[in-house]
């Protein structure tokens, strides 16, 4: 299912379902549980993008600060998501048109809302950061960029957190607008967001360590960020690319790279045994 937040209207029940007597019936409603599980699955998928960026950026810090940066970044993502949920009446108006260039060409819509502008800005930010990192990996000359593996960035912890906050804002808006489009119940949205961020906290360290130990995975993850950036920009211009296509391509790439890692490890082990 491809979701288009531009068609959102604020469900009246979102503003009403904050009392205990309105929450209790949801506990015995199978449809509510199905909606919760579906929303958690969707939010986890959307959270992968956020987590990849946080993992790559935090790995540029000294080892003692990496976990702190990841946890702080993910906690801030939770705070932003819950903050946006508390302002649903304002949030949904982010999809209202702000200005139009008066031109519509095929799937390209040049009428922009604040959501569109946020997605375009976030996409450009991801493209810039991923491109800078790829350049740093292929260029032997060290730089002072915060994403440069060879640079000492101990003094840039605040800069790393600031950049994580920027991308958290983009993914939080997209995440919450998706939640509003999938259910009318505010308690379900809140529980789904909390569970999703909890999963992100658990997965953050293993994912970041795996990326750090496998340099080829870093390049693959940066390729994902480039693709995600382009998808955000396209979405901002009204071109909605089905998420299933994107994540299927990512899963296929991860599968191929996993085979490469297994082959390399087997070859290294064989060479080690031959050396003895």
C-alpha positions as CSV (number, residue, x, y, z in Angstrom):
1,X,0.0,0.0,0.0
2,X,1.4,3.4,-1.0
3,X,0.3,6.2,1.3
4,X,-0.2,9.8,0.1
5,X,-0.2,12.2,3.1
6,X,-1.4,15.0,0.9
7,X,-4.9,13.6,1.2
8,X,-5.0,13.7,5.0
9,X,-7.8,15.1,7.0
10,X,-7.7,15.1,10.8
11,X,-9.9,12.4,12.2
12,X,-12.1,13.9,14.9
13,X,-11.6,10.8,17.1
14,X,-7.9,11.7,17.3
15,X,-8.9,14.6,19.5
16,X,-11.4,12.7,21.6
17,X,-9.6,9.4,22.4
18,X,-7.5,10.7,25.2
19,X,-9.8,9.7,28.1
20,X,-9.4,6.4,29.8
21,X,-13.0,5.4,29.1
22,X,-12.2,5.7,25.4
23,X,-9.0,3.7,25.6
24,X,-10.3,0.7,27.4
25,X,-12.6,-0.5,24.6
26,X,-9.6,-0.5,22.3
27,X,-8.0,-3.2,24.4
28,X,-10.7,-5.7,23.5
29,X,-11.1,-4.6,19.9
30,X,-9.4,-7.1,17.5
31,X,-9.4,-4.4,14.8
32,X,-7.5,-2.0,17.1
33,X,-4.9,-4.7,17.7
34,X,-4.6,-5.4,14.0
35,X,-4.2,-1.7,13.3
36,X,-1.5,-1.4,16.1
37,X,0.6,-4.3,14.7
38,X,0.3,-3.0,11.1
39,X,1.3,0.5,12.2
40,X,4.3,-0.8,14.2
41,X,5.4,-2.8,11.2
42,X,5.1,0.3,9.0
43,X,6.9,2.5,11.5
44,X,9.7,0.1,11.9
45,X,10.2,0.0,8.1
46,X,10.2,3.8,8.0
47,X,12.5,3.9,11.0
48,X,15.2,1.9,9.1
49,X,16.1,5.1,7.1
50,X,16.5,7.1,10.3
51,X,18.5,4.4,12.0
52,X,21.0,4.0,9.0
53,X,21.7,7.7,9.1
54,X,22.2,7.8,12.9
55,X,24.5,4.7,12.7
56,X,26.7,6.1,10.0
57,X,27.0,9.5,11.6
58,X,27.6,8.2,15.2
59,X,30.4,5.9,13.9
60,X,32.5,9.0,13.1
61,X,32.8,9.8,16.8
62,X,35.3,8.4,19.2
63,X,34.3,5.0,20.3
64,X,33.4,6.1,23.8
65,X,30.8,8.7,22.5
66,X,29.1,6.5,19.8
67,X,26.6,4.8,21.9
68,X,25.7,8.0,23.7
69,X,25.1,9.8,20.4
70,X,23.0,6.9,19.1
71,X,20.8,6.8,22.2
72,X,20.5,10.5,22.4
73,X,19.6,10.7,18.7
74,X,16.9,8.0,18.9
75,X,15.5,9.5,22.2
76,X,15.2,12.9,20.4
77,X,13.4,11.1,17.6
78,X,10.9,9.8,20.1
79,X,10.4,13.2,21.7
80,X,9.8,14.8,18.3
81,X,7.3,12.1,17.3
82,X,5.3,12.4,20.5
83,X,5.5,16.2,20.3
84,X,4.1,16.1,16.8
85,X,1.3,13.7,17.9
86,X,0.4,16.3,20.6
87,X,-0.1,18.9,17.9
88,X,-2.1,16.8,15.4
89,X,-4.5,19.7,14.6
90,X,-1.6,21.8,13.5
91,X,0.4,18.9,12.0
92,X,-2.2,17.9,9.5
93,X,-2.3,21.4,8.1
94,X,1.3,20.9,7.0
95,X,-0.3,19.2,3.9
96,X,-2.2,22.3,3.0
97,X,-0.8,24.1,-0.1
98,X,1.5,27.0,0.7
99,X,2.3,28.1,-2.8
100,X,2.1,26.9,-6.4
101,X,4.2,27.6,-9.5
102,X,1.0,27.1,-11.6
103,X,2.5,24.2,-13.5
104,X,1.5,20.5,-13.5
105,X,3.4,18.2,-15.8
106,X,2.3,14.6,-15.7
107,X,3.1,13.2,-12.3
108,X,5.0,16.3,-11.3
109,X,3.0,18.6,-9.1
110,X,4.5,22.0,-8.5
111,X,2.0,22.9,-5.8
112,X,3.9,22.8,-2.5
113,X,2.9,22.3,1.1
114,X,5.1,22.7,4.2
115,X,5.4,18.9,4.3
116,X,6.7,18.9,0.7
117,X,9.2,21.6,1.5
118,X,10.4,19.6,4.6
119,X,10.8,16.4,2.5
120,X,12.7,18.2,-0.3
121,X,15.0,19.9,2.2
122,X,15.6,16.6,4.0
123,X,16.3,14.8,0.8
124,X,18.8,17.4,-0.3
125,X,20.5,17.1,3.1
126,X,20.8,13.4,2.8
127,X,22.1,13.7,-0.8
128,X,24.8,16.2,0.4
129,X,25.8,14.1,3.4
130,X,26.0,10.8,1.6
131,X,27.9,12.3,-1.3
132,X,30.4,13.9,1.1
133,X,30.9,10.6,2.8
134,X,31.4,8.7,-0.4
135,X,33.9,11.3,-1.6
136,X,35.7,11.0,1.7
137,X,36.0,7.2,1.2
138,X,37.4,7.3,-2.3
139,X,39.6,10.4,-1.8
140,X,42.8,9.6,0.0
141,X,43.2,13.2,1.2
142,X,41.8,13.7,4.8
143,X,39.4,16.5,5.5
144,X,37.8,18.1,8.5
145,X,34.3,17.0,7.5
146,X,32.2,15.5,10.3
147,X,31.6,12.4,8.2
148,X,35.3,11.8,7.4
149,X,36.5,8.5,8.9
150,X,40.0,9.8,9.3
151,X,39.1,13.1,10.9
152,X,39.2,13.5,14.7
153,X,35.7,14.7,15.5
154,X,35.7,14.5,19.3
155,X,35.1,18.3,19.5
156,X,32.1,17.9,17.0
157,X,29.8,15.8,19.2
158,X,27.4,18.7,19.3
159,X,27.6,19.1,15.5
160,X,26.8,15.4,15.0
161,X,23.8,15.6,17.4
162,X,22.6,18.8,15.5
163,X,22.7,16.9,12.2
164,X,20.9,14.0,13.7
165,X,18.2,16.3,15.0
166,X,17.7,17.8,11.5
167,X,17.2,14.4,9.9
168,X,15.0,13.3,12.9
169,X,12.7,16.2,12.1
170,X,12.3,15.1,8.5
171,X,11.6,11.4,9.3
172,X,9.4,12.3,12.3
173,X,7.1,14.4,10.1
174,X,6.8,11.6,7.5
175,X,6.4,9.0,10.2
176,X,3.5,10.7,12.1
177,X,1.7,11.7,8.9
178,X,1.8,8.1,7.9
179,X,0.4,7.1,11.3
180,X,-2.4,9.6,11.0
181,X,-3.3,8.2,7.6
182,X,-3.4,4.6,8.9
183,X,-5.6,4.9,12.0
184,X,-8.0,7.2,13.7
185,X,-7.0,6.3,17.2
186,X,-4.4,8.5,19.0
187,X,-3.6,5.9,21.7
188,X,-2.7,3.4,18.9
189,X,-0.4,6.0,17.3
190,X,1.4,6.7,20.6
191,X,1.9,3.0,21.5
192,X,3.2,2.3,18.0
193,X,5.7,5.2,18.1
194,X,7.0,4.1,21.5
195,X,7.3,0.5,20.5
196,X,9.0,1.4,17.3
197,X,11.6,3.7,19.0
198,X,12.2,0.9,21.5
199,X,13.0,-1.4,18.7
200,X,15.3,1.2,17.2
201,X,17.2,1.6,20.5
202,X,17.7,-2.2,20.7
203,X,18.8,-2.4,17.0
204,X,21.0,0.7,17.0
205,X,24.2,-0.7,18.5
206,X,24.3,-4.0,16.6
207,X,23.6,-2.2,13.3
208,X,26.2,0.5,13.9
209,X,28.8,-2.1,15.0
210,X,28.1,-4.2,11.9
211,X,28.4,-1.3,9.6
212,X,31.7,-0.2,11.3
213,X,33.2,-3.7,11.0
214,X,32.3,-4.2,7.4
215,X,33.5,-1.3,5.2
216,X,31.7,-2.5,2.1
217,X,28.4,-2.3,4.1
218,X,29.2,1.4,4.7
219,X,29.2,2.1,1.0
220,X,26.0,0.1,0.6
221,X,24.3,2.1,3.4
222,X,25.4,5.3,1.8
223,X,23.9,4.2,-1.4
224,X,20.7,3.6,0.5
225,X,20.9,7.1,1.8
226,X,21.3,8.5,-1.7
227,X,18.3,6.6,-2.8
228,X,16.2,7.6,0.2
229,X,17.2,11.3,-0.4
230,X,16.0,11.0,-4.0
231,X,12.7,9.4,-2.9
232,X,12.1,12.2,-0.4
233,X,12.7,14.9,-3.0
234,X,10.5,13.1,-5.5
235,X,7.8,12.8,-2.9
236,X,8.1,16.5,-2.2
237,X,7.4,17.2,-5.9
238,X,4.3,15.0,-5.9
239,X,5.9,11.9,-7.4
240,X,5.0,9.1,-5.0
241,X,7.3,6.0,-5.4
242,X,5.7,2.9,-3.9
243,X,7.7,2.1,-0.8
244,X,7.6,-1.6,-1.6
245,X,9.8,-1.1,-4.6
246,X,12.4,0.8,-2.5
247,X,12.6,-1.7,0.3
248,X,12.6,-4.7,-2.0
249,X,15.6,-3.2,-3.8
250,X,17.3,-2.5,-0.4
251,X,16.6,-6.1,0.8
252,X,18.0,-7.6,-2.4
253,X,21.2,-5.5,-2.1
254,X,21.6,-6.5,1.5
255,X,21.2,-10.2,0.5
256,X,23.8,-9.9,-2.2
257,X,26.2,-8.1,0.2
258,X,25.6,-10.8,2.9
259,X,26.7,-13.4,0.4
260,X,29.8,-11.3,-0.3
261,X,30.6,-11.1,3.4
262,X,30.2,-14.8,3.9
263,X,32.4,-15.5,0.9
264,X,35.1,-13.2,2.1
265,X,35.0,-14.6,5.6
266,X,35.3,-18.2,4.2
267,X,38.2,-17.2,2.0
268,X,40.0,-15.5,4.9
269,X,39.5,-18.5,7.1
270,X,40.8,-20.9,4.4
271,X,43.8,-18.7,3.8
272,X,44.5,-18.6,7.6
273,X,44.3,-22.4,7.8
274,X,46.6,-22.7,4.8
275,X,49.2,-20.4,6.5
276,X,49.4,-22.8,9.4
